[in-house]
Amino acid sequence: MKIKGLFLKNWYTLNKNIKITAVIFFIIWIGGIFVDIIAPMFFYPCILGCAVAFSLWHIEEAGWGKYAFSLPCSEKEIVLSKYILDVGIKVGLLLMFLLSMGIRSIIFDVPFFTSVSVFATVVILALYIISFLLLPLYFKLRGKIVGIMYFLIGVFSGGLGIMFMENKEVLSYDGLAPFMTVLFCIFVLSAFLSYHLSLRQYKKSDF
């Protein structure tokens, strides 16, 4: 029950902080499906998925942590509740991207998975892993880490995009598909590692 209460508190906080951004990106995502442009379908899970974790910790800077310790919940439960929601939303957004690929394939009669869509899935997973690895730094850098995160997203996505455009024949569907399984395993491991590092930093923090 304590985890459920913390989960709901985190959900309400997230809903307040990024609701407008989520709605705007959702409209762009829908538009991308019906005009057959993969970029909007790709950036929706990328940007929103990476922003979720840092939005969940924003309330701590407002001083909520000072009152959290008076509640019947441990530091472990506080951090775990955030990670449960973060991982759930990231997986949900990734499934939304795959759903958009399915709708696109039906509407425009194209293959469900092409080298472009598989490459996009690989990039999304890679960016989620980066966001997990950056999250423990939030406790030292606070708001600055958000700017660093978006900078890395831009550099990483742009660099991989250029690499893909110049090596389309090498980065084929058959060559990229195995990376999805590997990256998903790394995604799970990075979430686990990030949780433990964040828990350690949270115990030392002055929230």
C-alpha positions in Angstrom: 0.0 0.0 0.0 2.9 2.4 0.8 4.4 1.8 -2.7 0.9 2.4 -4.2 0.5 5.7 -2.4 4.0 6.9 -3.5 3.3 5.7 -7.0 0.1 7.7 -7.2 1.9 10.8 -5.8 4.6 10.4 -8.5 1.9 10.0 -11.2 0.1 13.2 -10.1 3.4 15.1 -10.0 4.3 13.9 -13.5 0.9 14.6 -14.8 1.2 18.2 -13.6 4.7 18.8 -14.8 4.7 17.4 -18.4 1.0 17.1 -19.2 1.0 19.9 -21.8 4.3 18.7 -23.3 2.9 15.1 -23.6 -0.3 16.3 -25.3 1.6 18.4 -27.8 4.0 15.6 -28.7 1.1 13.1 -28.8 -0.7 15.3 -31.5 2.6 15.4 -33.5 3.0 11.6 -33.0 -0.5 11.0 -34.4 0.2 13.4 -37.3 3.4 11.6 -38.1 1.5 8.3 -38.5 -1.0 9.6 -41.0 1.5 11.5 -43.1 4.0 8.6 -43.1 6.8 10.5 -41.5 8.8 8.5 -39.0 10.6 11.4 -37.3 7.6 12.6 -35.2 6.8 9.0 -34.2 10.4 8.6 -33.2 10.9 11.8 -31.2 7.8 11.3 -29.1 9.1 8.3 -27.1 12.7 9.7 -27.2 12.0 13.1 -25.6 9.1 12.2 -23.4 10.7 9.0 -22.2 14.0 10.7 -21.2 12.2 13.6 -19.5 10.0 11.4 -17.3 12.7 10.5 -14.8 13.9 14.0 -14.2 10.4 15.3 -13.8 9.7 12.7 -11.2 12.6 14.1 -9.1 11.7 17.7 -9.6 9.3 17.7 -6.6 12.2 16.7 -4.3 13.8 20.1 -5.0 10.7 21.8 -3.8 11.4 20.3 -0.3 9.1 17.3 -0.4 11.9 15.1 0.9 11.9 16.9 4.2 8.4 15.6 4.9 8.9 12.2 3.3 10.9 10.9 6.2 7.9 11.6 8.5 5.9 9.1 6.5 5.8 5.4 7.1 8.0 4.7 4.0 11.6 4.0 3.6 14.1 5.7 1.3 14.2 2.5 -0.7 10.4 2.6 -1.3 10.6 6.3 -2.3 13.2 5.7 -4.9 11.8 2.4 -6.1 8.3 4.0 -6.6 9.9 6.5 -9.0 11.8 3.8 -11.0 8.7 1.6 -11.3 6.8 4.5 -12.9 9.7 5.6 -15.0 10.4 2.1 -16.4 6.7 1.5 -17.0 6.3 4.7 -19.0 9.5 4.1 -21.0 8.3 0.6 -21.9 4.8 2.0 -22.7 6.3 4.6 -25.0 8.4 2.1 -26.8 5.3 0.0 -27.4 3.5 3.1 -28.7 6.3 3.5 -31.2 5.9 -0.1 -32.3 2.2 0.4 -32.5 2.7 3.4 -34.7 4.9 1.3 -37.0 2.0 -1.3 -37.2 -0.6 1.3 -38.0 1.7 2.9 -40.6 2.3 -0.5 -42.2 -1.5 -1.1 -42.5 -2.4 2.4 -43.8 0.4 2.7 -46.4 0.9 -1.0 -47.1 4.6 -1.1 -46.1 6.6 -3.6 -44.1 6.1 -3.5 -40.4 9.8 -3.4 -39.8 12.3 -1.8 -42.1 15.9 -0.9 -41.5 14.8 2.6 -40.6 12.2 1.6 -38.0 14.5 -1.0 -36.5 17.3 1.6 -36.3 14.9 4.0 -34.6 13.9 1.4 -32.0 17.6 0.7 -31.3 18.2 4.5 -30.8 15.2 4.8 -28.5 16.5 2.0 -26.3 20.0 3.5 -26.3 18.7 6.9 -25.2 16.7 5.3 -22.4 19.9 3.6 -21.2 21.7 6.9 -21.3 18.9 8.6 -19.3 19.2 5.8 -16.6 22.9 6.2 -16.4 22.6 10.0 -16.1 19.9 9.9 -13.4 22.2 9.3 -10.4 24.1 12.5 -11.3 20.8 14.4 -10.8 21.5 14.5 -7.0 24.7 16.5 -7.6 23.9 18.6 -10.7 20.2 19.0 -10.1 18.6 21.0 -12.9 21.8 21.2 -14.9 21.6 17.5 -15.7 18.4 18.1 -17.8 20.3 20.4 -20.2 23.1 17.9 -20.4 20.6 15.1 -21.1 19.0 17.0 -24.0 22.4 17.9 -25.4 23.4 14.3 -25.4 20.1 13.3 -27.0 20.7 15.7 -29.9 24.3 14.7 -30.4 23.6 11.0 -30.0 20.6 11.0 -32.3 22.2 13.2 -34.9 25.4 11.3 -34.9 23.7 7.9 -35.3 21.4 9.4 -37.9 24.3 10.5 -40.1 26.0 7.2 -39.6 22.8 5.4 -40.7 22.4 7.5 -43.8 26.0 6.9 -44.9 25.8 3.1 -44.2 22.3 2.1 -45.2 23.6 -1.1 -46.9 25.7 -2.1 -43.9 23.1 -1.3 -41.3 20.4 -3.5 -42.7 17.4 -5.0 -41.0 19.1 -8.3 -40.5 22.2 -6.6 -39.0 20.2 -4.3 -36.7 17.5 -6.6 -35.4 19.8 -8.6 -33.0 20.8 -5.3 -31.3 17.2 -4.8 -30.1 17.4 -7.9 -28.0 20.8 -7.0 -26.7 19.9 -3.4 -25.9 16.7 -4.4 -24.2 18.7 -6.6 -21.8 21.1 -3.7 -21.2 18.0 -1.5 -20.7 16.9 -3.7 -17.8 20.4 -4.0 -16.3 20.9 -0.2 -16.6 17.6 0.5 -14.8 18.7 -1.9 -12.0 22.1 -0.3 -11.7 20.7 3.2 -11.9 18.2 2.4 -9.1 20.9 1.3 -6.7 23.1 4.2 -7.5 20.2 6.7 -7.1 19.2 5.1 -3.8 22.8 5.5 -2.5 22.9 9.2 -3.7 19.4 9.8 -2.3 20.5 8.7 1.2 23.4 11.2 1.0 21.4 14.0 -0.6 20.1 17.2 1.1 16.6 17.0 -0.4 
